[in-house]
Amino acid sequence: CLPGPQNMQDGEMEQDLPDASERFDTAPCALGFTTGRHYWEVEVGDKTAWDLGVAQESVSRKGVVTLSPQDGFWAVCLRNGWEYRACASQAELLSLSKRLQVVGTLFTEAMYPFFNPEMSYNGTNKSPLVIRPASVVYSSRDLEDITI
C-alpha cells in the first residue's frame, strides 16, 4: 500500500532496464498489489490519454497489452483528450457530460491496481497521474464508510 500520493508519468526517454517478468516492456504501465477492500483516486488533470483500472496477477506484460476482461484487465481509458472508453473485447465509448479530473477505483478482492500514464507526444500529455490511496483521500474515515 502506498504511504501517500505518488506521481507517475512518461519520462520521454527509454531506459535500459533488466527484462524482468513483472515489468511491462512496450508501455509505461505499472501494477500495484493489494488485498481486501481498497479505494484509490487518481488525479488525471489535463492529460490527453491514460488507462486506469485493475488487473489479475497473471496478465501478460510483454508485447502488445490488450485491456479487456478476457485478458485479465478491467479498465477505462482516455484517448485524444475527450474519448473515454470502457475497455472490453470491443471498447465501449462512454458519454460524459464533462471532462474528468479525478477517477476513483474501489475493489474488494485481491487485485492489482493498473496505471498507464500513456506516452508524451510533442510536448502533450506530460502531466503525471497523481495516485492517492484512500488513506490519503479520507485520512479520518474508514473504508466501510465510503459510498460509491
MODELLER restraints for C-alpha pairs under 7 A, 6 or more apart:
rsr = mdl.restraints
at = mdl.atoms
rsr.add(forms.Gaussian(group=physical.xy_distance, feature=features.Distance(at['CA:1:A'], at['CA:34:A']), mean=6.66, stdev=0.5))
rsr.add(forms.Gaussian(group=physical.xy_distance, feature=features.Distance(at['CA:2:A'], at['CA:133:A']), mean=6.64, stdev=0.5))
rsr.add(forms.Gaussian(group=physical.xy_distance, feature=features.Distance(at['CA:4:A'], at['CA:132:A']), mean=6.44, stdev=0.5))
rsr.add(forms.Gaussian(group=physical.xy_distance, feature=features.Distance(at['CA:4:A'], at['CA:133:A']), mean=6.92, stdev=0.5))
rsr.add(forms.Gaussian(group=physical.xy_distance, feature=features.Distance(at['CA:4:A'], at['CA:136:A']), mean=6.02, stdev=0.5))
rsr.add(forms.Gaussian(group=physical.xy_distance, feature=features.Distance(at['CA:5:A'], at['CA:130:A']), mean=6.38, stdev=0.5))
rsr.add(forms.Gaussian(group=physical.xy_distance, feature=features.Distance(at['CA:5:A'], at['CA:131:A']), mean=5.38, stdev=0.5))
rsr.add(forms.Gaussian(group=physical.xy_distance, feature=features.Distance(at['CA:5:A'], at['CA:132:A']), mean=4.56, stdev=0.5))
rsr.add(forms.Gaussian(group=physical.xy_distance, feature=features.Distance(at['CA:6:A'], at['CA:130:A']), mean=5.61, stdev=0.5))
rsr.add(forms.Gaussian(group=physical.xy_distance, feature=features.Distance(at['CA:6:A'], at['CA:131:A']), mean=5.08, stdev=0.5))
rsr.add(forms.Gaussian(group=physical.xy_distance, feature=features.Distance(at['CA:6:A'], at['CA:132:A']), mean=6.71, stdev=0.5))
rsr.add(forms.Gaussian(group=physical.xy_distance, feature=features.Distance(at['CA:7:A'], at['CA:128:A']), mean=5.64, stdev=0.5))
rsr.add(forms.Gaussian(group=physical.xy_distance, feature=features.Distance(at['CA:7:A'], at['CA:129:A']), mean=5.59, stdev=0.5))
rsr.add(forms.Gaussian(group=physical.xy_distance, feature=features.Distance(at['CA:7:A'], at['CA:130:A']), mean=4.56, stdev=0.5))
rsr.add(forms.Gaussian(group=physical.xy_distance, feature=features.Distance(at['CA:7:A'], at['CA:131:A']), mean=6.24, stdev=0.5))
rsr.add(forms.Gaussian(group=physical.xy_distance, feature=features.Distance(at['CA:8:A'], at['CA:117:A']), mean=6.60, stdev=0.5))
rsr.add(forms.Gaussian(group=physical.xy_distance, feature=features.Distance(at['CA:8:A'], at['CA:128:A']), mean=5.10, stdev=0.5))
rsr.add(forms.Gaussian(group=physical.xy_distance, feature=features.Distance(at['CA:8:A'], at['CA:129:A']), mean=5.10, stdev=0.5))
rsr.add(forms.Gaussian(group=physical.xy_distance, feature=features.Distance(at['CA:8:A'], at['CA:130:A']), mean=6.50, stdev=0.5))
rsr.add(forms.Gaussian(group=physical.xy_distance, feature=features.Distance(at['CA:9:A'], at['CA:117:A']), mean=5.41, stdev=0.5))
rsr.add(forms.Gaussian(group=physical.xy_distance, feature=features.Distance(at['CA:9:A'], at['CA:126:A']), mean=6.94, stdev=0.5))
rsr.add(forms.Gaussian(group=physical.xy_distance, feature=features.Distance(at['CA:9:A'], at['CA:127:A']), mean=6.71, stdev=0.5))
rsr.add(forms.Gaussian(group=physical.xy_distance, feature=features.Distance(at['CA:9:A'], at['CA:128:A']), mean=4.43, stdev=0.5))
rsr.add(forms.Gaussian(group=physical.xy_distance, feature=features.Distance(at['CA:9:A'], at['CA:129:A']), mean=6.29, stdev=0.5))
rsr.add(forms.Gaussian(group=physical.xy_distance, feature=features.Distance(at['CA:10:A'], at['CA:28:A']), mean=6.34, stdev=0.5))
rsr.add(forms.Gaussian(group=physical.xy_distance, feature=features.Distance(at['CA:10:A'], at['CA:117:A']), mean=6.50, stdev=0.5))
rsr.add(forms.Gaussian(group=physical.xy_distance, feature=features.Distance(at['CA:10:A'], at['CA:118:A']), mean=6.73, stdev=0.5))
rsr.add(forms.Gaussian(group=physical.xy_distance, feature=features.Distance(at['CA:10:A'], at['CA:119:A']), mean=5.60, stdev=0.5))
rsr.add(forms.Gaussian(group=physical.xy_distance, feature=features.Distance(at['CA:10:A'], at['CA:120:A']), mean=6.29, stdev=0.5))
rsr.add(forms.Gaussian(group=physical.xy_distance, feature=features.Distance(at['CA:12:A'], at['CA:120:A']), mean=6.44, stdev=0.5))
rsr.add(forms.Gaussian(group=physical.xy_distance, feature=features.Distance(at['CA:22:A'], at['CA:61:A']), mean=6.80, stdev=0.5))
rsr.add(forms.Gaussian(group=physical.xy_distance, feature=features.Distance(at['CA:23:A'], at['CA:61:A']), mean=6.29, stdev=0.5))
rsr.add(forms.Gaussian(group=physical.xy_distance, feature=features.Distance(at['CA:24:A'], at['CA:61:A']), mean=4.45, stdev=0.5))
rsr.add(forms.Gaussian(group=physical.xy_distance, feature=features.Distance(at['CA:24:A'], at['CA:62:A']), mean=5.74, stdev=0.5))
rsr.add(forms.Gaussian(group=physical.xy_distance, feature=features.Distance(at['CA:25:A'], at['CA:61:A']), mean=6.68, stdev=0.5))
rsr.add(forms.Gaussian(group=physical.xy_distance, feature=features.Distance(at['CA:25:A'], at['CA:62:A']), mean=5.48, stdev=0.5))
rsr.add(forms.Gaussian(group=physical.xy_distance, feature=features.Distance(at['CA:25:A'], at['CA:63:A']), mean=6.58, stdev=0.5))
rsr.add(forms.Gaussian(group=physical.xy_distance, feature=features.Distance(at['CA:26:A'], at['CA:62:A']), mean=6.94, stdev=0.5))
rsr.add(forms.Gaussian(group=physical.xy_distance, feature=features.Distance(at['CA:26:A'], at['CA:63:A']), mean=5.94, stdev=0.5))
rsr.add(forms.Gaussian(group=physical.xy_distance, feature=features.Distance(at['CA:26:A'], at['CA:64:A']), mean=6.82, stdev=0.5))
rsr.add(forms.Gaussian(group=physical.xy_distance, feature=features.Distance(at['CA:28:A'], at['CA:116:A']), mean=5.91, stdev=0.5))
rsr.add(forms.Gaussian(group=physical.xy_distance, feature=features.Distance(at['CA:28:A'], at['CA:117:A']), mean=6.77, stdev=0.5))
rsr.add(forms.Gaussian(group=physical.xy_distance, feature=features.Distance(at['CA:28:A'], at['CA:118:A']), mean=6.35, stdev=0.5))
rsr.add(forms.Gaussian(group=physical.xy_distance, feature=features.Distance(at['CA:29:A'], at['CA:115:A']), mean=5.68, stdev=0.5))
rsr.add(forms.Gaussian(group=physical.xy_distance, feature=features.Distance(at['CA:29:A'], at['CA:116:A']), mean=4.33, stdev=0.5))
rsr.add(forms.Gaussian(group=physical.xy_distance, feature=features.Distance(at['CA:30:A'], at['CA:114:A']), mean=5.93, stdev=0.5))
rsr.add(forms.Gaussian(group=physical.xy_distance, feature=features.Distance(at['CA:30:A'], at['CA:115:A']), mean=5.34, stdev=0.5))
rsr.add(forms.Gaussian(group=physical.xy_distance, feature=features.Distance(at['CA:30:A'], at['CA:116:A']), mean=6.46, stdev=0.5))
rsr.add(forms.Gaussian(group=physical.xy_distance, feature=features.Distance(at['CA:31:A'], at['CA:112:A']), mean=5.60, stdev=0.5))
rsr.add(forms.Gaussian(group=physical.xy_distance, feature=features.Distance(at['CA:31:A'], at['CA:113:A']), mean=5.48, stdev=0.5))
rsr.add(forms.Gaussian(group=physical.xy_distance, feature=features.Distance(at['CA:31:A'], at['CA:114:A']), mean=4.74, stdev=0.5))
rsr.add(forms.Gaussian(group=physical.xy_distance, feature=features.Distance(at['CA:31:A'], at['CA:115:A']), mean=6.48, stdev=0.5))
rsr.add(forms.Gaussian(group=physical.xy_distance, feature=features.Distance(at['CA:32:A'], at['CA:112:A']), mean=5.10, stdev=0.5))
rsr.add(forms.Gaussian(group=physical.xy_distance, feature=features.Distance(at['CA:32:A'], at['CA:113:A']), mean=5.09, stdev=0.5))
rsr.add(forms.Gaussian(group=physical.xy_distance, feature=features.Distance(at['CA:32:A'], at['CA:114:A']), mean=6.75, stdev=0.5))
rsr.add(forms.Gaussian(group=physical.xy_distance, feature=features.Distance(at['CA:33:A'], at['CA:111:A']), mean=6.31, stdev=0.5))
rsr.add(forms.Gaussian(group=physical.xy_distance, feature=features.Distance(at['CA:33:A'], at['CA:112:A']), mean=4.51, stdev=0.5))
rsr.add(forms.Gaussian(group=physical.xy_distance, feature=features.Distance(at['CA:33:A'], at['CA:113:A']), mean=6.43, stdev=0.5))
rsr.add(forms.Gaussian(group=physical.xy_distance, feature=features.Distance(at['CA:34:A'], at['CA:110:A']), mean=5.89, stdev=0.5))
rsr.add(forms.Gaussian(group=physical.xy_distance, feature=features.Distance(at['CA:34:A'], at['CA:111:A']), mean=6.18, stdev=0.5))
rsr.add(forms.Gaussian(group=physical.xy_distance, feature=features.Distance(at['CA:34:A'], at['CA:112:A']), mean=6.41, stdev=0.5))
rsr.add(forms.Gaussian(group=physical.xy_distance, feature=features.Distance(at['CA:35:A'], at['CA:109:A']), mean=5.86, stdev=0.5))
rsr.add(forms.Gaussian(group=physical.xy_distance, feature=features.Distance(at['CA:35:A'], at['CA:110:A']), mean=4.04, stdev=0.5))
rsr.add(forms.Gaussian(group=physical.xy_distance, feature=features.Distance(at['CA:35:A'], at['CA:111:A']), mean=6.53, stdev=0.5))
rsr.add(forms.Gaussian(group=physical.xy_distance, feature=features.Distance(at['CA:36:A'], at['CA:108:A']), mean=5.18, stdev=0.5))
rsr.add(forms.Gaussian(group=physical.xy_distance, feature=features.Distance(at['CA:36:A'], at['CA:109:A']), mean=5.35, stdev=0.5))
rsr.add(forms.Gaussian(group=physical.xy_distance, feature=features.Distance(at['CA:36:A'], at['CA:110:A']), mean=6.11, stdev=0.5))
rsr.add(forms.Gaussian(group=physical.xy_distance, feature=features.Distance(at['CA:37:A'], at['CA:107:A']), mean=5.68, stdev=0.5))
rsr.add(forms.Gaussian(group=physical.xy_distance, feature=features.Distance(at['CA:37:A'], at['CA:108:A']), mean=3.99, stdev=0.5))
rsr.add(forms.Gaussian(group=physical.xy_distance, feature=features.Distance(at['CA:37:A'], at['CA:109:A']), mean=6.62, stdev=0.5))
rsr.add(forms.Gaussian(group=physical.xy_distance, feature=features.Distance(at['CA:38:A'], at['CA:106:A']), mean=5.72, stdev=0.5))
rsr.add(forms.Gaussian(group=physical.xy_distance, feature=features.Distance(at['CA:38:A'], at['CA:107:A']), mean=5.54, stdev=0.5))
rsr.add(forms.Gaussian(group=physical.xy_distance, feature=features.Distance(at['CA:38:A'], at['CA:108:A']), mean=6.33, stdev=0.5))
rsr.add(forms.Gaussian(group=physical.xy_distance, feature=features.Distance(at['CA:39:A'], at['CA:104:A']), mean=6.99, stdev=0.5))
rsr.add(forms.Gaussian(group=physical.xy_distance, feature=features.Distance(at['CA:39:A'], at['CA:105:A']), mean=5.51, stdev=0.5))
rsr.add(forms.Gaussian(group=physical.xy_distance, feature=features.Distance(at['CA:39:A'], at['CA:106:A']), mean=4.37, stdev=0.5))
rsr.add(forms.Gaussian(group=physical.xy_distance, feature=features.Distance(at['CA:39:A'], at['CA:107:A']), mean=6.60, stdev=0.5))
rsr.add(forms.Gaussian(group=physical.xy_distance, feature=features.Distance(at['CA:39:A'], at['CA:133:A']), mean=6.31, stdev=0.5))
rsr.add(forms.Gaussian(group=physical.xy_distance, feature=features.Distance(at['CA:39:A'], at['CA:134:A']), mean=5.28, stdev=0.5))
rsr.add(forms.Gaussian(group=physical.xy_distance, feature=features.Distance(at['CA:40:A'], at['CA:104:A']), mean=5.54, stdev=0.5))
rsr.add(forms.Gaussian(group=physical.xy_distance, feature=features.Distance(at['CA:40:A'], at['CA:105:A']), mean=5.21, stdev=0.5))
rsr.add(forms.Gaussian(group=physical.xy_distance, feature=features.Distance(at['CA:40:A'], at['CA:106:A']), mean=6.63, stdev=0.5))
rsr.add(forms.Gaussian(group=physical.xy_distance, feature=features.Distance(at['CA:40:A'], at['CA:132:A']), mean=5.75, stdev=0.5))
rsr.add(forms.Gaussian(group=physical.xy_distance, feature=features.Distance(at['CA:40:A'], at['CA:133:A']), mean=4.46, stdev=0.5))
rsr.add(forms.Gaussian(group=physical.xy_distance, feature=features.Distance(at['CA:40:A'], at['CA:134:A']), mean=5.47, stdev=0.5))
rsr.add(forms.Gaussian(group=physical.xy_distance, feature=features.Distance(at['CA:41:A'], at['CA:102:A']), mean=6.43, stdev=0.5))
rsr.add(forms.Gaussian(group=physical.xy_distance, feature=features.Distance(at['CA:41:A'], at['CA:103:A']), mean=5.53, stdev=0.5))
rsr.add(forms.Gaussian(group=physical.xy_distance, feature=features.Distance(at['CA:41:A'], at['CA:104:A']), mean=4.25, stdev=0.5))
rsr.add(forms.Gaussian(group=physical.xy_distance, feature=features.Distance(at['CA:41:A'], at['CA:105:A']), mean=6.38, stdev=0.5))
rsr.add(forms.Gaussian(group=physical.xy_distance, feature=features.Distance(at['CA:41:A'], at['CA:131:A']), mean=6.08, stdev=0.5))
rsr.add(forms.Gaussian(group=physical.xy_distance, feature=features.Distance(at['CA:41:A'], at['CA:132:A']), mean=5.18, stdev=0.5))
rsr.add(forms.Gaussian(group=physical.xy_distance, feature=features.Distance(at['CA:41:A'], at['CA:133:A']), mean=6.33, stdev=0.5))
rsr.add(forms.Gaussian(group=physical.xy_distance, feature=features.Distance(at['CA:42:A'], at['CA:102:A']), mean=5.48, stdev=0.5))
rsr.add(forms.Gaussian(group=physical.xy_distance, feature=features.Distance(at['CA:42:A'], at['CA:103:A']), mean=5.25, stdev=0.5))
rsr.add(forms.Gaussian(group=physical.xy_distance, feature=features.Distance(at['CA:42:A'], at['CA:104:A']), mean=6.39, stdev=0.5))
rsr.add(forms.Gaussian(group=physical.xy_distance, feature=features.Distance(at['CA:42:A'], at['CA:129:A']), mean=6.30, stdev=0.5))
rsr.add(forms.Gaussian(group=physical.xy_distance, feature=features.Distance(at['CA:42:A'], at['CA:130:A']), mean=5.37, stdev=0.5))
rsr.add(forms.Gaussian(group=physical.xy_distance, feature=features.Distance(at['CA:42:A'], at['CA:131:A']), mean=4.51, stdev=0.5))
rsr.add(forms.Gaussian(group=physical.xy_distance, feature=features.Distance(at['CA:42:A'], at['CA:132:A']), mean=6.00, stdev=0.5))
rsr.add(forms.Gaussian(group=physical.xy_distance, feature=features.Distance(at['CA:43:A'], at['CA:101:A']), mean=5.85, stdev=0.5))
rsr.add(forms.Gaussian(group=physical.xy_distance, feature=features.Distance(at['CA:43:A'], at['CA:102:A']), mean=4.41, stdev=0.5))
rsr.add(forms.Gaussian(group=physical.xy_distance, feature=features.Distance(at['CA:43:A'], at['CA:103:A']), mean=6.58, stdev=0.5))
rsr.add(forms.Gaussian(group=physical.xy_distance, feature=features.Distance(at['CA:43:A'], at['CA:129:A']), mean=5.75, stdev=0.5))
rsr.add(forms.Gaussian(group=physical.xy_distance, feature=features.Distance(at['CA:43:A'], at['CA:130:A']), mean=4.96, stdev=0.5))
rsr.add(forms.Gaussian(group=physical.xy_distance, feature=features.Distance(at['CA:43:A'], at['CA:131:A']), mean=6.60, stdev=0.5))
rsr.add(forms.Gaussian(group=physical.xy_distance, feature=features.Distance(at['CA:44:A'], at['CA:101:A']), mean=5.31, stdev=0.5))
rsr.add(forms.Gaussian(group=physical.xy_distance, feature=features.Distance(at['CA:44:A'], at['CA:102:A']), mean=5.68, stdev=0.5))
rsr.add(forms.Gaussian(group=physical.xy_distance, feature=features.Distance(at['CA:44:A'], at['CA:129:A']), mean=5.33, stdev=0.5))
rsr.add(forms.Gaussian(group=physical.xy_distance, feature=features.Distance(at['CA:44:A'], at['CA:130:A']), mean=6.95, stdev=0.5))
rsr.add(forms.Gaussian(group=physical.xy_distance, feature=features.Distance(at['CA:45:A'], at['CA:101:A']), mean=4.87, stdev=0.5))
rsr.add(forms.Gaussian(group=physical.xy_distance, feature=features.Distance(at['CA:46:A'], at['CA:127:A']), mean=6.97, stdev=0.5))
rsr.add(forms.Gaussian(group=physical.xy_distance, feature=features.Distance(at['CA:47:A'], at['CA:81:A']), mean=6.98, stdev=0.5))
rsr.add(forms.Gaussian(group=physical.xy_distance, feature=features.Distance(at['CA:47:A'], at['CA:125:A']), mean=4.81, stdev=0.5))
rsr.add(forms.Gaussian(group=physical.xy_distance, feature=features.Distance(at['CA:47:A'], at['CA:127:A']), mean=5.98, stdev=0.5))
rsr.add(forms.Gaussian(group=physical.xy_distance, feature=features.Distance(at['CA:48:A'], at['CA:78:A']), mean=6.78, stdev=0.5))
rsr.add(forms.Gaussian(group=physical.xy_distance, feature=features.Distance(at['CA:48:A'], at['CA:79:A']), mean=6.19, stdev=0.5))
rsr.add(forms.Gaussian(group=physical.xy_distance, feature=features.Distance(at['CA:48:A'], at['CA:80:A']), mean=5.66, stdev=0.5))
rsr.add(forms.Gaussian(group=physical.xy_distance, feature=features.Distance(at['CA:48:A'], at['CA:81:A']), mean=3.84, stdev=0.5))
rsr.add(forms.Gaussian(group=physical.xy_distance, feature=features.Distance(at['CA:48:A'], at['CA:125:A']), mean=5.34, stdev=0.5))
rsr.add(forms.Gaussian(group=physical.xy_distance, feature=features.Distance(at['CA:49:A'], at['CA:78:A']), mean=4.76, stdev=0.5))
rsr.add(forms.Gaussian(group=physical.xy_distance, feature=features.Distance(at['CA:49:A'], at['CA:79:A']), mean=4.61, stdev=0.5))
rsr.add(forms.Gaussian(group=physical.xy_distance, feature=features.Distance(at['CA:49:A'], at['CA:80:A']), mean=6.36, stdev=0.5))
rsr.add(forms.Gaussian(group=physical.xy_distance, feature=features.Distance(at['CA:49:A'], at['CA:81:A']), mean=6.17, stdev=0.5))
rsr.add(forms.Gaussian(group=physical.xy_distance, feature=features.Distance(at['CA:49:A'], at['CA:118:A']), mean=5.91, stdev=0.5))
rsr.add(forms.Gaussian(group=physical.xy_distance, feature=features.Distance(at['CA:49:A'], at['CA:125:A']), mean=6.64, stdev=0.5))
rsr.add(forms.Gaussian(group=physical.xy_distance, feature=features.Distance(at['CA:50:A'], at['CA:77:A']), mean=5.52, stdev=0.5))
rsr.add(forms.Gaussian(group=physical.xy_distance, feature=features.Distance(at['CA:50:A'], at['CA:78:A']), mean=5.27, stdev=0.5))
rsr.add(forms.Gaussian(group=physical.xy_distance, feature=features.Distance(at['CA:50:A'], at['CA:116:A']), mean=5.65, stdev=0.5))
rsr.add(forms.Gaussian(group=physical.xy_distance, feature=features.Distance(at['CA:50:A'], at['CA:117:A']), mean=4.81, stdev=0.5))
rsr.add(forms.Gaussian(group=physical.xy_distance, feature=features.Distance(at['CA:50:A'], at['CA:118:A']), mean=5.18, stdev=0.5))
rsr.add(forms.Gaussian(group=physical.xy_distance, feature=features.Distance(at['CA:51:A'], at['CA:75:A']), mean=6.61, stdev=0.5))
rsr.add(forms.Gaussian(group=physical.xy_distance, feature=features.Distance(at['CA:51:A'], at['CA:76:A']), mean=5.84, stdev=0.5))
rsr.add(forms.Gaussian(group=physical.xy_distance, feature=features.Distance(at['CA:51:A'], at['CA:77:A']), mean=4.26, stdev=0.5))
rsr.add(forms.Gaussian(group=physical.xy_distance, feature=features.Distance(at['CA:51:A'], at['CA:78:A']), mean=6.59, stdev=0.5))
rsr.add(forms.Gaussian(group=physical.xy_distance, feature=features.Distance(at['CA:51:A'], at['CA:115:A']), mean=6.10, stdev=0.5))
rsr.add(forms.Gaussian(group=physical.xy_distance, feature=features.Distance(at['CA:51:A'], at['CA:116:A']), mean=4.97, stdev=0.5))
rsr.add(forms.Gaussian(group=physical.xy_distance, feature=features.Distance(at['CA:51:A'], at['CA:117:A']), mean=6.68, stdev=0.5))
rsr.add(forms.Gaussian(group=physical.xy_distance, feature=features.Distance(at['CA:52:A'], at['CA:75:A']), mean=5.36, stdev=0.5))
rsr.add(forms.Gaussian(group=physical.xy_distance, feature=features.Distance(at['CA:52:A'], at['CA:76:A']), mean=5.61, stdev=0.5))
rsr.add(forms.Gaussian(group=physical.xy_distance, feature=features.Distance(at['CA:52:A'], at['CA:77:A']), mean=6.33, stdev=0.5))
rsr.add(forms.Gaussian(group=physical.xy_distance, feature=features.Distance(at['CA:52:A'], at['CA:114:A']), mean=5.62, stdev=0.5))
rsr.add(forms.Gaussian(group=physical.xy_distance, feature=features.Distance(at['CA:52:A'], at['CA:115:A']), mean=4.95, stdev=0.5))
rsr.add(forms.Gaussian(group=physical.xy_distance, feature=features.Distance(at['CA:52:A'], at['CA:116:A']), mean=6.41, stdev=0.5))
rsr.add(forms.Gaussian(group=physical.xy_distance, feature=features.Distance(at['CA:53:A'], at['CA:74:A']), mean=5.53, stdev=0.5))
rsr.add(forms.Gaussian(group=physical.xy_distance, feature=features.Distance(at['CA:53:A'], at['CA:75:A']), mean=4.02, stdev=0.5))
rsr.add(forms.Gaussian(group=physical.xy_distance, feature=features.Distance(at['CA:53:A'], at['CA:76:A']), mean=6.32, stdev=0.5))
rsr.add(forms.Gaussian(group=physical.xy_distance, feature=features.Distance(at['CA:53:A'], at['CA:105:A']), mean=6.94, stdev=0.5))
rsr.add(forms.Gaussian(group=physical.xy_distance, feature=features.Distance(at['CA:53:A'], at['CA:113:A']), mean=6.02, stdev=0.5))
rsr.add(forms.Gaussian(group=physical.xy_distance, feature=features.Distance(at['CA:53:A'], at['CA:114:A']), mean=5.05, stdev=0.5))
rsr.add(forms.Gaussian(group=physical.xy_distance, feature=features.Distance(at['CA:53:A'], at['CA:115:A']), mean=6.84, stdev=0.5))
rsr.add(forms.Gaussian(group=physical.xy_distance, feature=features.Distance(at['CA:54:A'], at['CA:73:A']), mean=5.96, stdev=0.5))
rsr.add(forms.Gaussian(group=physical.xy_distance, feature=features.Distance(at['CA:54:A'], at['CA:74:A']), mean=5.43, stdev=0.5))
rsr.add(forms.Gaussian(group=physical.xy_distance, feature=features.Distance(at['CA:54:A'], at['CA:75:A']), mean=6.38, stdev=0.5))
rsr.add(forms.Gaussian(group=physical.xy_distance, feature=features.Distance(at['CA:54:A'], at['CA:111:A']), mean=6.23, stdev=0.5))
rsr.add(forms.Gaussian(group=physical.xy_distance, feature=features.Distance(at['CA:54:A'], at['CA:112:A']), mean=5.38, stdev=0.5))
rsr.add(forms.Gaussian(group=physical.xy_distance, feature=features.Distance(at['CA:54:A'], at['CA:113:A']), mean=4.37, stdev=0.5))
rsr.add(forms.Gaussian(group=physical.xy_distance, feature=features.Distance(at['CA:54:A'], at['CA:114:A']), mean=4.93, stdev=0.5))
rsr.add(forms.Gaussian(group=physical.xy_distance, feature=features.Distance(at['CA:55:A'], at['CA:72:A']), mean=5.46, stdev=0.5))
rsr.add(forms.Gaussian(group=physical.xy_distance, feature=features.Distance(at['CA:55:A'], at['CA:73:A']), mean=4.42, stdev=0.5))
rsr.add(forms.Gaussian(group=physical.xy_distance, feature=features.Distance(at['CA:55:A'], at['CA:74:A']), mean=6.26, stdev=0.5))
rsr.add(forms.Gaussian(group=physical.xy_distance, feature=features.Distance(at['CA:55:A'], at['CA:111:A']), mean=5.94, stdev=0.5))
rsr.add(forms.Gaussian(group=physical.xy_distance, feature=features.Distance(at['CA:55:A'], at['CA:112:A']), mean=5.03, stdev=0.5))
rsr.add(forms.Gaussian(group=physical.xy_distance, feature=features.Distance(at['CA:55:A'], at['CA:113:A']), mean=6.33, stdev=0.5))
rsr.add(forms.Gaussian(group=physical.xy_distance, feature=features.Distance(at['CA:55:A'], at['CA:114:A']), mean=6.19, stdev=0.5))
rsr.add(forms.Gaussian(group=physical.xy_distance, feature=features.Distance(at['CA:56:A'], at['CA:72:A']), mean=5.20, stdev=0.5))
rsr.add(forms.Gaussian(group=physical.xy_distance, feature=features.Distance(at['CA:56:A'], at['CA:73:A']), mean=6.70, stdev=0.5))
rsr.add(forms.Gaussian(group=physical.xy_distance, feature=features.Distance(at['CA:56:A'], at['CA:111:A']), mean=5.68, stdev=0.5))
rsr.add(forms.Gaussian(group=physical.xy_distance, feature=features.Distance(at['CA:56:A'], at['CA:112:A']), mean=6.06, stdev=0.5))
rsr.add(forms.Gaussian(group=physical.xy_distance, feature=features.Distance(at['CA:57:A'], at['CA:112:A']), mean=6.48, stdev=0.5))
rsr.add(forms.Gaussian(group=physical.xy_distance, feature=features.Distance(at['CA:59:A'], at['CA:71:A']), mean=6.52, stdev=0.5))
rsr.add(forms.Gaussian(group=physical.xy_distance, feature=features.Distance(at['CA:59:A'], at['CA:72:A']), mean=5.62, stdev=0.5))
rsr.add(forms.Gaussian(group=physical.xy_distance, feature=features.Distance(at['CA:67:A'], at['CA:73:A']), mean=5.28, stdev=0.5))
rsr.add(forms.Gaussian(group=physical.xy_distance, feature=features.Distance(at['CA:67:A'], at['CA:75:A']), mean=6.66, stdev=0.5))
rsr.add(forms.Gaussian(group=physical.xy_distance, feature=features.Distance(at['CA:67:A'], at['CA:87:A']), mean=5.74, stdev=0.5))
rsr.add(forms.Gaussian(group=physical.xy_distance, feature=features.Distance(at['CA:67:A'], at['CA:88:A']), mean=6.69, stdev=0.5))
rsr.add(forms.Gaussian(group=physical.xy_distance, feature=features.Distance(at['CA:68:A'], at['CA:74:A']), mean=6.11, stdev=0.5))
rsr.add(forms.Gaussian(group=physical.xy_distance, feature=features.Distance(at['CA:68:A'], at['CA:87:A']), mean=5.45, stdev=0.5))
rsr.add(forms.Gaussian(group=physical.xy_distance, feature=features.Distance(at['CA:68:A'], at['CA:88:A']), mean=4.25, stdev=0.5))
rsr.add(forms.Gaussian(group=physical.xy_distance, feature=features.Distance(at['CA:68:A'], at['CA:89:A']), mean=5.59, stdev=0.5))
rsr.add(forms.Gaussian(group=physical.xy_distance, feature=features.Distance(at['CA:69:A'], at['CA:88:A']), mean=6.17, stdev=0.5))
rsr.add(forms.Gaussian(group=physical.xy_distance, feature=features.Distance(at['CA:74:A'], at['CA:87:A']), mean=6.81, stdev=0.5))
rsr.add(forms.Gaussian(group=physical.xy_distance, feature=features.Distance(at['CA:75:A'], at['CA:86:A']), mean=6.30, stdev=0.5))
rsr.add(forms.Gaussian(group=physical.xy_distance, feature=features.Distance(at['CA:75:A'], at['CA:87:A']), mean=5.48, stdev=0.5))
rsr.add(forms.Gaussian(group=physical.xy_distance, feature=features.Distance(at['CA:76:A'], at['CA:85:A']), mean=5.58, stdev=0.5))
rsr.add(forms.Gaussian(group=physical.xy_distance, feature=features.Distance(at['CA:76:A'], at['CA:86:A']), mean=4.54, stdev=0.5))
rsr.add(forms.Gaussian(group=physical.xy_distance, feature=features.Distance(at['CA:76:A'], at['CA:87:A']), mean=5.57, stdev=0.5))
rsr.add(forms.Gaussian(group=physical.xy_distance, feature=features.Distance(at['CA:77:A'], at['CA:84:A']), mean=5.68, stdev=0.5))
rsr.add(forms.Gaussian(group=physical.xy_distance, feature=features.Distance(at['CA:77:A'], at['CA:85:A']), mean=5.31, stdev=0.5))
rsr.add(forms.Gaussian(group=physical.xy_distance, feature=features.Distance(at['CA:77:A'], at['CA:86:A']), mean=6.61, stdev=0.5))
rsr.add(forms.Gaussian(group=physical.xy_distance, feature=features.Distance(at['CA:78:A'], at['CA:84:A']), mean=4.58, stdev=0.5))
rsr.add(forms.Gaussian(group=physical.xy_distance, feature=features.Distance(at['CA:78:A'], at['CA:85:A']), mean=6.46, stdev=0.5))
rsr.add(forms.Gaussian(group=physical.xy_distance, feature=features.Distance(at['CA:84:A'], at['CA:93:A']), mean=6.02, stdev=0.5))
rsr.add(forms.Gaussian(group=physical.xy_distance, feature=features.Distance(at['CA:84:A'], at['CA:94:A']), mean=5.34, stdev=0.5))
rsr.add(forms.Gaussian(group=physical.xy_distance, feature=features.Distance(at['CA:85:A'], at['CA:91:A']), mean=5.96, stdev=0.5))
rsr.add(forms.Gaussian(group=physical.xy_distance, feature=features.Distance(at['CA:85:A'], at['CA:92:A']), mean=5.27, stdev=0.5))
rsr.add(forms.Gaussian(group=physical.xy_distance, feature=features.Distance(at['CA:85:A'], at['CA:93:A']), mean=4.52, stdev=0.5))
rsr.add(forms.Gaussian(group=physical.xy_distance, feature=features.Distance(at['CA:85:A'], at['CA:94:A']), mean=5.26, stdev=0.5))
rsr.add(forms.Gaussian(group=physical.xy_distance, feature=features.Distance(at['CA:86:A'], at['CA:92:A']), mean=5.10, stdev=0.5))
rsr.add(forms.Gaussian(group=physical.xy_distance, feature=features.Distance(at['CA:86:A'], at['CA:93:A']), mean=6.60, stdev=0.5))
rsr.add(forms.Gaussian(group=physical.xy_distance, feature=features.Distance(at['CA:86:A'], at['CA:94:A']), mean=6.77, stdev=0.5))
rsr.add(forms.Gaussian(group=physical.xy_distance, feature=features.Distance(at['CA:117:A'], at['CA:128:A']), mean=6.84, stdev=0.5))
rsr.add(forms.Gaussian(group=physical.xy_distance, feature=features.Distance(at['CA:117:A'], at['CA:129:A']), mean=6.12, stdev=0.5))
rsr.add(forms.Gaussian(group=physical.xy_distance, feature=features.Distance(at['CA:120:A'], at['CA:126:A']), mean=5.39, stdev=0.5))
